[in-house]
Amino acid sequence: MPEGIRHVEHAMGTVFSFDVRTARSPSIAAALAQAVAWLHHVDRVFSPYRPDSQVSRLADGRAALGECGPEVAEVLRLGAELEQSTGGAFTCEPGGWLDPSGVVKGWAIERASTILHDAGAHDHCVNGGGDVQARGETGPGEPWRIGIADPRDRGGLVAVVSGRDIAVATSGTAERGEHILDPRTGRPAAGLASVTLVGRHLTDVDALATAAFAMGGAARAWAEARPDIEALGVTPEGGLWWTPGFEDLALLPSGRI
């Protein structure tokens, strides 16, 4: 198999890994450097923890939207669309404070993936803190295989998703505890231990996973009604549920792994 490129980068408060299976070339190496630079640019623009970021200055009134880069307006537009399509289960203004982080990571990863694809790296995977955008294959005839962590056992898996040109995102309490609020109540979402969504575009899938987690027990019916995603949920008691189409994408346990 031709030599590809693997790279790990710390940015946006998490770890990003790039696995490029297309043969290494100067143009692909340059695209990888561009994708990494893009992630750091996104961090500088959108981080709510940087007082000098455009989003921080916009949030506290030190800057107007027109004074920010065009990507800020793009992300806020996406956030508004997602808030409407989820009935308010997702928002870029949690607790009344501007924070579009729920859109930014998936959107940034998908854009990094597009940079690689446009440069000819048609077979690659970008993983940011467990949220994945994969394109093409790992090798001839071999789809990508992405494990879904068990929120009750950090060393275990509840399923393995496989496919080409797929996006996978999980929201839950395993890494950061009860950090996801239901915007409709202002209280921590507690109806699920985790929920994983699979679709084509991580921009949508990542934010919608956050919304689905906030929905709790209503997430299953909501996901089943959407034609563009499949879902796997883990209840606080450790039970599993999944949408009918999820079985076509994943290896699932008969009980628990």
C-alpha positions, 0 to 999 in steps of 0.5 A: 500500500502506498505510504500515506500521512498520519499527524496529531495536532492539539487545538481547540482544547482537544486532540485532532488526528489525521489519517491520510491513506492516499499516497503522500505527495507535496500537494497533499502534505501542503494541504495537511499543513493548511488543514492544521493551520485552519484549525488553529485559525478557528480556535483564535476566532471562536474560542470562548476562553480567549478574551481576544477571540472574535466570538468573545468580543462579539459576546460582550459587545466589544465588536459588531457582527460586521466587524468579525470575519465572514465565518462567524456569520456563517456559523451563527447562521448554521446555529440558527438553522439547527435551533429551528430544526431541533425545536430549540434543543440546540442553541448558540446562546446557552444560558443567554450567552453567545457560545457557538462551540456546539457548531464550531468543532464539527464544522471545522473538522469537515472543512479540514477534511474538504481541504484534504479532499480537494488536494487529492487526498480522497481517502482520509479520516479526521478525528477531533476528540472522538468526532469523525469525518471520513472520506473514501476508504482505508484501502482498496475495498476496505471501509473505515471502521469507527468504534463507539465508546461505552459511556459506562466503561471507557475502555469498552465499545458499544458498537463499531460503525463502518462505511465510506464518506461518513461522519460520526459524532457522540455526545454524552457524559463520559468525558466531562460529566453533565455539561450539556444543558437542555436549552429549553429548560436550562437544566443538565440533560440527564435522559441519556448516557450517550447518543451517537449520530451517523450521517454524511456531514459532520457539521450537521451530525456533531451539532445534532448529536448535542441536540439529541442528547438534550432531548433525552428519551425523545431522541429516538423518535426524533432521529427515526423521523430524520432521513439523513441520520442514524442513531445509537443511544445508551440509557443511564441504566446501560440499555441500548436503542438504535434506529432501524438503519443503524444496523446496516452501518454497524456491528452491534452486540446482542447484549453489551460488549 
